[in-house]
């Protein structure tokens, strides 16, 4: 069996385990507080492409202010091993920063975590992996004291911020790395903010 096939089999098992774990805890794989998705499409605009470029330059966490709140972009390569939904131990540093940003917004803040993958694998596999990863981030935040409403969503390989392939059709590992990300929108729960 090739390394890629073994990784794919192991990844599928990890996604299934993460989904089963979420289901056994009564968690929905995708939850959406009312109004939480209103600004998600704007997260994938040129500002997020700039953030993805910054991550490629070595930044693992980038933020920017939007009309909807603070948009945080985290490299999935810092949080997860390739094809896996379980958080790496070194993810704690970046997630502690995210937790602090969320808690600064107060109890009424609404948080939406959107997971993305690169284009390797099937669309369904990538969607499930992205949901499982977003759920892992949510679970970590809740275990570490974040009590605000958190929605999770997985978009798989949709809305890439960089090309997965080069113009000649060959693989673009740098672009794929930029596309493996978590986008977190931290919105104030107060009207008008």
Secondary structure, 3 states (H helix, E strand, C coil): CCHHHHHHHHHHHHHHHHHHHHHHCCCCCCECCCCCCCCHHHHCCHHHHHHHHHHHCCCCEEEEEECCEEEEEEEHHHHECCCCCCECCCHHHHHHHHHHHHHHCCCCCEEEEEEECCCCCCHHHHHHHHHHHHHHHHHHHHHCCCCCEEEEEECCCCCCCCCCECCCCCECHHHHHHHCEEEEEEECCCCCC
